[in-house]
Amino acid sequence: MYKPYSLERFKKYIKKYYPDRADQLLKDPVHLWRAATGLELIHKEPTEKEQLRIWQNWNKLSDEIKKKSDAKSMKLFGKDNATHNKEIMRDWN
């Protein structure tokens, strides 16, 4: 299973590969939380392929970890990860 970047590695990666969006991404609560915790959190990705990848990763998490991710999803989006993913995938179909 893919593990999100650590916070330090995330910062270096973003500055190197997305210099034009680095400031925005480094302030994004979803990406910062994922980097800090190493946990997947469902959010809108730029491509359907990436969306499917993070959904597959999320499904590989233990039930305990899914609950932590769902709690953060509720705070950020007002819905759990499964509901959020269903809504996002409707946009791709």
Backbone as CSV, one residue per row, in Angstrom:
resi,resn,N_x,N_y,N_z,CA_x,CA_y,CA_z,C_x,C_y,C_z
1,MET,0.838,-1.178,0.000,0.000,0.000,0.000,0.882,1.241,0.000
2,TYR,0.493,2.220,-0.787,1.171,3.506,-0.825,0.994,4.213,0.504
3,LYS,2.045,4.797,1.003,1.956,5.587,2.226,2.215,7.041,1.868
4,PRO,1.338,7.953,2.277,1.580,9.360,1.983,2.933,9.815,2.532
5,TYR,3.454,10.855,1.924,4.744,11.403,2.337,4.737,11.862,3.789
6,SER,5.921,11.847,4.423,6.080,12.500,5.717,5.971,14.002,5.459
7,LEU,5.778,14.764,6.504,5.622,16.208,6.347,6.854,16.835,5.696
8,GLU,8.036,16.475,6.147,9.265,17.038,5.566,9.444,16.608,4.118
9,ARG,9.233,15.356,3.848,9.370,14.854,2.472,8.315,15.494,1.567
10,PHE,7.122,15.676,2.093,6.050,16.327,1.349,6.456,17.746,0.964
11,LYS,6.993,18.490,1.911,7.403,19.872,1.632,8.468,19.921,0.546
12,LYS,9.460,19.053,0.623,10.521,19.017,-0.392,9.964,18.636,-1.757
13,TYR,9.119,17.636,-1.779,8.523,17.159,-3.026,7.701,18.263,-3.686
14,ILE,6.866,18.910,-2.915,5.996,19.964,-3.444,6.823,21.113,-3.999
15,LYS,7.811,21.545,-3.271,8.643,22.663,-3.735,9.407,22.307,-5.006
16,LYS,9.823,21.053,-5.123,10.590,20.625,-6.297,9.703,20.447,-7.531
17,TYR,8.581,19.746,-7.380,7.772,19.367,-8.536,6.585,20.288,-8.827
18,TYR,6.182,21.066,-7.854,5.056,21.984,-8.043,5.394,23.374,-7.512
19,PRO,6.479,23.965,-7.973,6.886,25.261,-7.416,5.824,26.348,-7.577
20,ASP,5.041,26.271,-8.647,3.999,27.268,-8.876,2.798,27.098,-7.944
21,ARG,2.628,25.907,-7.383,1.505,25.635,-6.474,1.957,25.318,-5.054
22,ALA,3.245,25.434,-4.797,3.796,25.019,-3.497,3.124,25.734,-2.330
23,ASP,2.997,27.044,-2.415,2.396,27.786,-1.301,0.974,27.308,-1.014
24,GLN,0.206,27.108,-2.063,-1.178,26.646,-1.911,-1.225,25.252,-1.290
25,LEU,-0.433,24.332,-1.814,-0.451,22.958,-1.313,0.077,22.847,0.110
26,LEU,1.048,23.683,0.451,1.617,23.629,1.798,0.687,24.221,2.852
27,LYS,-0.381,24.868,2.415,-1.388,25.396,3.335,-2.661,24.552,3.322
28,ASP,-2.717,23.574,2.424,-3.908,22.751,2.265,-4.050,21.785,3.442
29,PRO,-5.155,21.863,4.195,-5.296,21.013,5.382,-5.329,19.515,5.077
30,VAL,-5.862,19.125,3.937,-5.910,17.700,3.581,-4.505,17.160,3.382
31,HIS,-3.726,17.822,2.544,-2.375,17.342,2.251,-1.462,17.420,3.476
32,LEU,-1.614,18.454,4.264,-0.798,18.563,5.479,-1.139,17.452,6.468
33,TRP,-2.420,17.172,6.653,-2.825,16.108,7.578,-2.322,14.760,7.098
34,ARG,-2.463,14.493,5.810,-1.991,13.219,5.254,-0.488,13.068,5.457
35,ALA,0.257,14.140,5.204,1.712,14.077,5.368,2.095,13.898,6.833
36,ALA,1.392,14.582,7.726,1.723,14.514,9.152,1.364,13.168,9.774
37,THR,0.268,12.556,9.313,-0.203,11.314,9.932,0.172,10.061,9.153
38,GLY,0.418,10.212,7.869,0.670,9.048,7.019,-0.600,8.290,6.670
39,LEU,-1.758,8.887,6.933,-3.040,8.230,6.678,-3.706,8.803,5.434
40,GLU,-4.434,7.964,4.749,-5.163,8.398,3.559,-6.426,9.127,3.979
41,LEU,-6.798,10.123,3.204,-8.013,10.901,3.424,-8.597,11.193,2.047
42,ILE,-9.830,10.815,1.826,-10.439,10.994,0.514,-10.707,12.473,0.266
43,HIS,-10.280,12.915,-0.902,-10.467,14.290,-1.345,-10.435,14.297,-2.860
44,LYS,-10.874,15.358,-3.470,-10.928,15.444,-4.931,-9.516,15.497,-5.496
45,GLU,-9.210,14.538,-6.346,-7.922,14.477,-7.038,-8.082,15.042,-8.449
46,PRO,-6.977,15.427,-9.082,-7.078,16.020,-10.421,-7.456,15.034,-11.528
47,THR,-7.258,13.744,-11.299,-7.605,12.752,-12.326,-8.391,11.602,-11.703
48,GLU,-9.164,10.935,-12.538,-9.914,9.775,-12.066,-8.965,8.668,-11.611
49,LYS,-7.862,8.505,-12.305,-6.876,7.482,-11.940,-6.351,7.711,-10.520
50,GLU,-6.029,8.959,-10.196,-5.563,9.283,-8.842,-6.674,9.072,-7.824
51,GLN,-7.898,9.415,-8.210,-9.032,9.226,-7.304,-9.199,7.751,-6.963
52,LEU,-9.113,6.911,-7.972,-9.232,5.469,-7.747,-8.079,4.944,-6.902
53,ARG,-6.890,5.486,-7.100,-5.722,5.058,-6.329,-5.907,5.358,-4.842
54,ILE,-6.342,6.576,-4.515,-6.476,6.893,-3.087,-7.634,6.119,-2.460
55,TRP,-8.689,5.841,-3.246,-9.797,5.037,-2.725,-9.330,3.615,-2.430
56,GLN,-8.542,3.045,-3.325,-7.998,1.706,-3.089,-7.100,1.699,-1.856
57,ASN,-6.285,2.718,-1.704,-5.428,2.820,-0.515,-6.270,2.926,0.751
58,TRP,-7.303,3.754,0.711,-8.148,3.935,1.891,-8.803,2.609,2.277
59,ASN,-9.235,1.846,1.305,-9.885,0.563,1.581,-8.944,-0.461,2.188
60,LYS,-7.656,-0.277,2.042,-6.673,-1.190,2.633,-6.373,-0.860,4.096
61,LEU,-6.854,0.275,4.574,-6.619,0.665,5.964,-7.402,-0.241,6.908
62,SER,-6.896,-0.386,8.120,-7.636,-1.132,9.144,-8.882,-0.336,9.535
63,ASP,-9.846,-1.005,10.148,-11.065,-0.322,10.585,-10.744,0.797,11.567
64,GLU,-9.786,0.562,12.438,-9.394,1.578,13.426,-8.845,2.827,12.734
65,ILE,-8.000,2.637,11.745,-7.413,3.769,11.023,-8.473,4.464,10.169
66,LYS,-9.381,3.695,9.589,-10.469,4.303,8.816,-11.295,5.233,9.698
67,LYS,-11.514,4.839,10.958,-12.275,5.688,11.879,-11.561,7.013,12.116
68,LYS,-10.232,6.976,12.243,-9.462,8.216,12.422,-9.579,9.096,11.185
69,SER,-9.459,8.469,10.025,-9.574,9.208,8.774,-10.989,9.765,8.601
70,ASP,-11.994,8.975,8.955,-13.376,9.447,8.871,-13.624,10.632,9.803
71,ALA,-13.036,10.600,10.986,-13.204,11.717,11.926,-12.646,13.005,11.322
72,LYS,-11.490,12.908,10.686,-10.899,14.092,10.053,-11.739,14.524,8.851
73,SER,-12.236,13.571,8.093,-13.092,13.887,6.952,-14.357,14.620,7.409
74,MET,-14.932,14.189,8.519,-16.119,14.860,9.061,-15.808,16.306,9.418
75,LYS,-14.627,16.541,10.004,-14.234,17.906,10.369,-14.026,18.777,9.133
76,LEU,-13.371,18.222,8.123,-13.033,19.013,6.938,-14.175,19.133,5.934
77,PHE,-14.928,18.048,5.756,-15.912,18.007,4.674,-17.352,17.784,5.136
78,GLY,-17.533,17.424,6.411,-18.878,17.170,6.914,-19.459,15.841,6.466
79,LYS,-18.591,14.921,6.043,-19.031,13.589,5.596,-17.892,12.613,5.764
80,ASP,-18.237,11.322,5.865,-17.188,10.313,5.982,-16.538,10.074,4.616
81,ASN,-15.466,9.316,4.604,-14.704,9.089,3.376,-15.501,8.349,2.306
82,ALA,-16.281,7.343,2.695,-17.049,6.576,1.712,-18.077,7.458,1.014
83,THR,-18.789,8.262,1.787,-19.775,9.181,1.215,-19.094,10.193,0.311
84,HIS,-17.988,10.730,0.780,-17.252,11.720,-0.006,-16.769,11.113,-1.320
85,ASN,-16.249,9.904,-1.263,-15.765,9.259,-2.482,-16.899,9.021,-3.478
86,LYS,-18.061,8.590,-2.988,-19.207,8.375,-3.881,-19.586,9.667,-4.599
87,GLU,-19.593,10.773,-3.866,-19.929,12.065,-4.466,-18.894,12.474,-5.512
88,ILE,-17.630,12.302,-5.181,-16.556,12.661,-6.113,-16.633,11.796,-7.369
89,MET,-16.846,10.504,-7.206,-16.877,9.594,-8.355,-18.055,9.879,-9.282
90,ARG,-19.148,10.407,-8.754,-20.269,10.802,-9.622,-19.816,11.863,-10.620
91,ASP,-18.900,12.736,-10.192,-18.373,13.771,-11.089,-17.561,13.172,-12.229
92,TRP,-16.887,12.045,-11.978,-16.061,11.412,-13.016,-16.905,10.601,-13.986
93,ASN,-18.075,10.166,-13.558,-18.907,9.301,-14.421,-19.880,10.083,-15.251
